Amino acid sequence: MGLWSGRSGAAKVDLYTRGSVYAIHWGAVLCVVLVAAALLVSAAGRPLLVSAVLLLALVNGVLCHRLARTAIEAYLGRRAYPGRLLALCAAATAGLAAPVVAAGTTVPEGLLPLLLGCCLAPLSGGHCLLPRARTVALHQVLALVVLALVVLAAVLPGAGYGAGDAVAVAVTVGLITGWLAVTVRVSLWVLAVMWKLHAARDVEARLAVAEERLRFGRDLHDVLGRNLAVIALKSELAVELAHRGRPEAADQMTEVQRIARESQREVREVVRGYRDADLRAELDGASSVLAAAGIGCTVLTAPHRGAVPRAHGGGRELSALDAAVQSALGWVVREAATNILRHGDARHCTISVGLVEGSAVLTVENDGAGARAAAPVGPGSGLAGLRERLAAVGGSLEAGPLGGDRFRVAARVPLPGPENPGAGGAGTAAPSAGSGPVPRPPGPRRAPGEHRSAPGREPLRTGTEPKESA
């Protein structure tokens, strides 16, 4: 069962479609082999001719199986159509049909159309996947006309039948091969559409990531562009003043220092806003995205322990949560919804939010996870990244498979209160990890009795003003 349960939904459909084509293919070969073996055992036919039919049926089955496999890949756009292999298989099929027609007088009454249809079915399974459907239909009609003429000339006169019986044999064979051709082509068309939709989902996810990166880049450009231009201008002015020995150079560098610290603060605000996530918006967004992907999503909220969970409708209790708690849980919702879309084959998802023993608890449970366990992830990505975010507010995360094919992600974040004043983060603007402590701005150094104007009000000086007398 690992071959089936370890695959995604699209891969399961692909395996089922290919298996169905191959099953029909080898079912037709088996039918020819069984009829030939029965004739050989009963000594009703000519042994050499029936033995040739038995051997050619197996050879034709192997060649046409290879044709069907490569034709499927060609129909899905992964390789060119095997024209030479098709010609070889057509020759092998004609070589199989010839002794069958020659031994037609020894075949029991009514079995000749079925036997001829099974001889042509393996070739039809690969031939029907030619790029143009009109070409397939034309080839089918020509093959049936030739078959009717051959049967009329070689078999039916010796058995006492007329032209109407030859037409009946050709029509029966045409129904068998035509049904097989339509079934295989329609099934592969559905498979090709499914793979295109699967690829479109991946492209949509990459475009969403690229759009978010562009937004973040625009924010950083808006924040840093003006400040860096001012820093460059004031630095150049300070260099000119320093070369002339003017004391105003120190004032300009102090202003540069102030603008640099202001830029650092604004960048932190941009990053903090980029990483924050609103819980209510993430719940609504997850429901919308999952519904668009055909996955049923139920969002339940309970304001306190023991309350009956009810459908989420905006929920005042969500707004009452601390901003840091909402941000941490919002990221859990976003990551869980992303994993549901990208992994497994979910049909329904339930998201519940509630308060339990002074903590906000969020649970995301979905089906269709299969037997595949979650692969370990590196720091800062996936579930490991969520654990880092929750740990920053004193929370925890549990994720793992349940019974059957269900998977659950549970997050718990303690609420800030008198009993745990440090929990939740309270939205304070603490320096981010790895950024280091922010030093206090040092005051400007001035000589005793030196007077300096207020920062930002010192007029810019150029080289055109008169020098002070020594």
C-alpha positions in Angstrom: 0.0 0.0 0.0 3.0 2.3 0.2 2.9 2.7 -3.6 -0.6 4.2 -3.2 -0.7 5.9 0.2 2.6 7.6 -0.2 1.4 9.6 -3.3 -0.3 12.9 -3.6 -3.8 13.2 -5.0 -2.6 14.1 -8.5 -0.1 11.2 -8.5 -2.9 8.8 -7.5 -5.0 9.9 -10.4 -2.0 9.5 -12.7 -1.3 6.0 -11.5 -5.0 5.0 -11.7 -5.3 6.3 -15.3 -2.1 4.6 -16.5 -3.1 1.4 -14.7 -6.5 1.4 -16.4 -4.9 1.8 -19.8 -2.4 -1.0 -19.2 -5.1 -3.3 -17.7 -7.3 -2.9 -20.9 -4.2 -3.5 -23.0 -3.2 -6.7 -21.3 -6.8 -7.9 -20.9 -7.1 -7.9 -24.7 -3.8 -9.8 -25.1 -4.9 -12.3 -22.5 -8.1 -12.9 -24.4 -6.2 -13.7 -27.6 -3.8 -16.0 -25.7 -6.7 -17.9 -24.0 -8.6 -18.4 -27.3 -5.5 -19.6 -29.1 -4.6 -21.9 -26.2 -8.1 -23.3 -26.2 -7.9 -24.0 -29.9 -4.5 -25.6 -29.5 -5.6 -27.9 -26.7 -8.8 -28.9 -28.4 -7.0 -29.7 -31.7 -9.8 -27.9 -33.4 -7.4 -25.7 -35.4 -4.2 -26.0 -37.2 -1.4 -26.4 -34.5 1.3 -24.4 -36.3 -1.0 -21.5 -37.2 -2.5 -21.4 -33.7 1.0 -21.5 -32.2 2.0 -18.6 -34.4 -1.0 -16.6 -33.1 -0.1 -17.4 -29.5 3.5 -16.2 -30.0 2.7 -13.1 -32.0 0.1 -12.1 -29.5 2.7 -11.9 -26.7 5.2 -10.1 -28.9 2.6 -7.6 -30.1 1.5 -7.1 -26.4 5.0 -6.1 -25.3 5.6 -3.7 -28.3 2.2 -2.1 -27.9 2.7 -1.7 -24.1 5.9 0.3 -24.8 3.9 2.3 -27.4 1.2 3.1 -24.9 3.7 4.2 -22.2 5.6 6.5 -24.5 2.4 7.8 -26.1 1.0 8.8 -22.7 4.2 10.8 -22.0 3.9 12.4 -25.4 0.3 13.3 -24.9 1.2 15.0 -21.5 3.8 17.1 -23.4 6.9 15.5 -21.8 8.4 14.0 -25.0 7.8 13.6 -28.8 5.3 11.1 -30.1 7.1 7.8 -31.1 6.3 7.6 -34.8 8.7 4.9 -35.6 7.5 2.7 -32.7 3.9 3.2 -33.9 4.9 1.9 -37.4 6.6 -1.1 -35.8 3.6 -1.9 -33.7 1.3 -1.5 -36.7 3.4 -4.1 -38.6 3.3 -6.4 -35.6 -0.5 -6.1 -35.3 -0.9 -6.8 -39.0 1.3 -9.8 -38.5 -0.9 -11.0 -35.7 -4.2 -10.4 -37.5 -3.1 -12.3 -40.6 -2.9 -15.8 -39.0 -6.1 -15.0 -37.0 -7.9 -14.3 -40.3 -6.3 -17.4 -41.8 -7.5 -19.6 -38.9 -10.9 -17.9 -38.9 -12.8 -21.0 -40.3 -11.7 -23.0 -37.2 -12.7 -20.3 -34.7 -16.1 -21.0 -33.0 -19.0 -19.1 -34.4 -19.3 -15.6 -33.0 -15.8 -15.4 -31.6 -14.1 -14.1 -34.7 -15.1 -10.4 -34.2 -14.1 -10.5 -30.5 -10.8 -12.1 -31.4 -10.0 -9.6 -34.1 -11.0 -6.7 -31.8 -8.6 -8.0 -29.1 -5.8 -8.2 -31.7 -6.3 -4.5 -32.7 -7.0 -3.2 -29.2 -3.3 -3.0 -28.0 -2.4 -0.9 -31.0 -5.5 1.3 -30.7 -4.6 2.2 -27.0 -1.4 3.9 -28.2 -2.5 5.0 -31.6 -5.5 7.0 -30.2 -3.1 9.4 -28.5 -1.8 10.9 -31.8 -1.8 14.8 -31.6 -4.8 15.1 -34.0 -8.0 13.4 -33.2 -9.1 13.6 -36.9 -6.0 11.6 -37.9 -6.9 8.9 -35.4 -10.5 8.6 -36.7 -9.3 8.4 -40.3 -6.8 5.7 -39.5 -9.5 3.7 -37.6 -11.9 3.9 -40.6 -9.2 2.8 -43.1 -8.1 -0.1 -40.9 -11.7 -1.3 -40.6 -12.3 -1.1 -44.3 -9.2 -3.1 -45.0 -10.2 -5.6 -42.3 -13.6 -6.0 -43.8 -12.2 -6.7 -47.3 -9.7 -9.2 -45.9 -12.3 -11.1 -43.9 -14.7 -11.1 -46.9 -12.0 -12.5 -49.2 -10.3 -15.0 -46.9 -12.7 -16.3 -44.3 -16.4 -15.9 -45.0 -16.6 -17.5 -48.4 -15.1 -20.7 -47.0 -17.4 -20.7 -44.1 -20.5 -20.1 -46.1 -21.1 -16.5 -45.1 -21.8 -13.4 -47.3 -20.8 -9.8 -47.6 -23.3 -8.7 -44.8 -21.4 -10.9 -42.3 -18.1 -9.3 -43.3 -19.6 -5.9 -42.7 -21.0 -7.1 -39.3 -17.5 -8.3 -38.3 -16.0 -5.0 -39.3 -18.6 -3.0 -37.4 -18.1 -5.1 -34.3 -14.4 -4.7 -34.4 -14.9 -1.0 -35.0 -17.1 -0.7 -31.9 -14.5 -2.4 -29.8 -11.5 -0.4 -31.0 -13.5 2.9 -31.2 -14.7 2.5 -27.6 -11.2 1.8 -26.4 -9.8 4.8 -28.4 -12.4 7.2 -27.0 -12.0 6.0 -23.4 -8.2 6.2 -23.4 -8.1 9.6 -25.1 -10.7 11.2 -22.8 -9.0 9.7 -19.7 -5.7 11.1 -20.8 -7.3 14.5 -21.6 -8.6 14.6 -18.0 -5.2 13.6 -16.7 -3.5 16.4 -18.7 -5.9 19.0 -17.5 -5.3 17.9 -13.9 -1.5 18.2 -14.3 -1.9 21.6 -15.8 -4.0 22.8 -12.9 -1.5 21.3 -10.5 1.3 23.3 -12.2 -0.9 26.4 -12.2 -1.3 26.1 -8.4 2.5 25.9 -8.0 3.0 29.0 -10.3 0.3 30.9 -8.3 2.1 30.1 -5.0 5.5 31.3 -6.5 3.8 34.5 -7.8 2.3 35.2 -4.4 5.8 34.9 -2.8 7.3 37.1 -5.5 4.6 39.7 -5.0 5.1 39.7 -1.3 8.9 40.2 -1.8 8.2 43.1 -4.2 5.9 44.7 -1.6 8.6 44.3 1.1 11.2 45.7 -1.2 9.0 48.7 -2.0 8.5 49.4 1.7 12.2 49.3 2.4 12.9 51.6 -0.6 10.3 54.1 0.7 11.9 54.0 4.1 15.5 54.1 3.2 15.6 56.0 0.0 15.1 59.5 1.3 17.1 58.9 4.5 20.1 57.5 2.7 20.1 60.5 0.3 20.1 62.9 3.2 22.9 61.0 4.9 25.0 61.1 1.8 24.4 64.8 1.3 25.2 65.7 5.0 28.3 63.4 4.9 29.7 65.2 1.9 29.0 68.5 3.6 30.7 67.4 6.8 33.8 66.3 4.8 34.0 69.7 3.1 33.6 71.5 6.4 36.2 69.2 8.1 38.7 70.0 5.3 38.3 73.7 6.0 38.6 73.2 9.7 35.1 74.4 10.5 33.5 73.2 13.8 30.2 72.8 12.1 31.4 69.5 10.6 30.7 67.8 14.0 27.2 69.1 14.0 26.6 67.7 10.5 27.9 64.2 11.6 25.7 64.3 14.7 22.8 64.9 12.4 23.9 62.0 10.2 24.0 59.8 13.3 20.5 60.8 14.3 19.1 60.1 10.8 20.9 56.7 10.7 19.3 55.7 14.1 15.9 56.9 12.8 16.4 54.8 9.7 17.2 51.8 11.8 14.0 52.3 13.8 11.9 52.6 10.7 13.4 49.5 9.2 12.6 47.6 12.3 9.0 48.8 12.1 8.8 47.7 8.5 10.2 44.2 9.4 7.9 44.0 12.4 4.9 44.9 10.3 6.0 42.5 7.6 6.1 39.6 10.1 3.0 40.5 12.0 -0.2 38.7 11.0 -3.8 39.5 12.1 -5.6 36.4 13.4 -9.0 37.4 12.1 -7.7 38.3 8.7 -5.7 35.0 8.5 -8.8 32.9 9.4 -10.8 34.6 6.7 -8.0 34.3 4.2 -7.4 30.6 5.0 -11.1 29.8 4.7 -11.3 31.6 1.3 -8.1 30.0 -0.1 -9.0 26.5 1.0 -12.6 26.9 -0.4 -11.1 28.0 -3.7 -9.0 24.9 -3.8 -12.1 22.7 -3.2 -11.3 22.0 0.5 -14.1 22.4 2.9 -13.1 24.6 5.9 -14.9 25.1 9.2 -13.7 27.8 11.6 -15.0 27.5 15.2 -14.4 30.0 18.0 -15.1 29.5 21.7 -14.5 32.6 24.0 -13.7 30.5 27.1 -13.3 27.0 28.3 -16.6 25.0 28.4 -18.3 27.3 25.9 -19.9 25.7 22.8 -17.8 26.4 19.7 -19.6 28.3 17.1 -19.0 29.3 13.5 -16.5 32.2 13.2 -18.1 35.4 12.2 -15.7 38.1 13.0 -15.6 37.3 16.8 -15.1 40.0 19.3 -13.1 37.5 21.4 -10.5 37.4 18.7 -10.1 41.2 18.7 -9.7 41.1 22.5 -6.6 39.0 22.2 -3.2 40.7 22.6 -1.6 41.8 19.4 1.4 39.6 19.9 -0.8 36.6 20.5 -2.9 37.3 17.4 0.3 37.6 15.4 1.7 34.3 16.6 -1.6 32.4 16.1 -2.1 34.1 12.7 1.2 32.7 11.5 0.1 29.3 12.6 -3.1 29.5 10.6 -1.1 30.7 7.5 1.5 28.0 7.7 -1.1 25.3 8.4 -3.2 26.4 5.4 -0.1 26.4 3.2 0.8 22.9 4.2 -2.7 21.7 3.6 -2.6 23.1 0.0 0.9 21.8 -0.8 0.9 18.4 0.9 -1.6 15.6 1.1 -5.0 15.4 -0.5 -7.3 17.1 2.0 -11.1 17.3 1.6 -12.0 19.0 4.8 -10.3 21.2 7.4 -11.4 22.3 10.8 -9.8 25.4 12.6 -10.8 26.0 16.2 -9.7 28.9 18.5 -10.5 29.1 22.2 -9.3 30.0 25.6 -8.2 27.2 27.9 -6.7 27.8 31.4 -5.4 31.3 30.7 -4.0 30.4 27.2 -5.2 30.9 23.7 -5.4 27.5 21.9 -5.6 27.1 18.2 -6.1 23.8 16.5 -6.0 23.0 12.8 -7.0 19.5 11.8 -7.4 18.1 8.3 -7.9 14.8 6.5 -6.1 13.3 3.5 -2.7 13.4 5.1 -1.9 9.8 4.2 0.8 7.7 5.9 3.6 10.2 5.1 5.1 11.7 8.2 6.2 15.3 8.2 9.8 15.6 7.1 12.2 17.4 9.5 12.7 21.1 8.6 15.6 23.4 9.2 15.6 26.3 11.6 13.5 29.3 10.5 11.3 27.4 8.0 8.0 25.5 8.2 7.0 24.2 11.6 10.4 25.0 13.1 9.8 28.6 12.2 6.4 28.5 13.9 8.0 27.1 17.1 10.4 30.0 17.1 7.7 32.6 16.8 5.6 30.9 19.5 8.5 30.5 21.8 9.1 34.3 21.6 5.7 34.8 23.3 6.0 31.9 25.6 3.9 29.5 23.5 4.3 26.0 22.2 3.4 24.0 19.1 2.5 20.4 18.6 2.1 18.8 15.2 1.7 15.2 14.1 -0.6 12.6 12.4 -3.7 11.3 14.1 -5.6 8.0 13.5 -6.3 7.2 9.9 -5.3 9.9 7.4 -5.8 12.9 9.7 -3.1 15.5 10.7 -3.3 18.1 13.5 -1.4 21.2 14.4 -2.1 22.6 17.8 -0.6 25.9 19.2 -0.9 27.3 22.7 0.0 30.8 23.7 -0.3 32.1 27.3 -2.3 35.3 27.7 -0.7 38.3 29.4 -2.2 38.9 32.8 -1.4 39.6 36.5 -0.4 36.0 37.0 2.0 36.0 34.0 2.9 39.6 33.2 5.7 38.6 30.9 3.6 36.3 28.7 2.4 37.3 25.3 5.1 39.9 24.6 2.5 42.7 25.1 3.6 44.1 21.8 6.6 45.9 23.2 9.1 47.1 20.7 12.0 44.9 21.8 15.0 44.5 19.6 14.7 41.6 17.2 16.9 38.5 17.8 20.3 38.8 16.4 20.2 42.6 16.1 22.1 43.2 19.3 21.4 45.9 21.9 20.6 49.4 20.6 23.0 51.9 22.3 21.7 55.2 23.6 22.6 58.1 21.3 25.6 59.7 22.7 25.4 63.4 23.3 27.5 65.7 21.1 30.9 66.6 22.4 31.6 70.3 22.7 34.4 72.3 24.1 33.6 74.2 27.3 31.6 77.3 26.5 31.0 76.2 22.9 27.5 77.0 21.7 25.6 74.7 19.2 22.3 75.4 17.5 19.5 72.9 17.7 19.9 69.9 15.4 18.2 70.2 12.1 18.1 74.0 12.2 21.7 74.7 11.2 21.7 76.1 7.7 23.7 74.2 5.1 27.0 75.9 4.4 28.7 76.0 1.0 32.1 77.2 -0.1 30.8 80.6 -1.3 30.5 82.3 2.1 33.4 84.4 3.3 36.0 82.9 5.5 36.3 84.1 9.1 39.4 86.2 9.8 42.0 84.6 11.8 
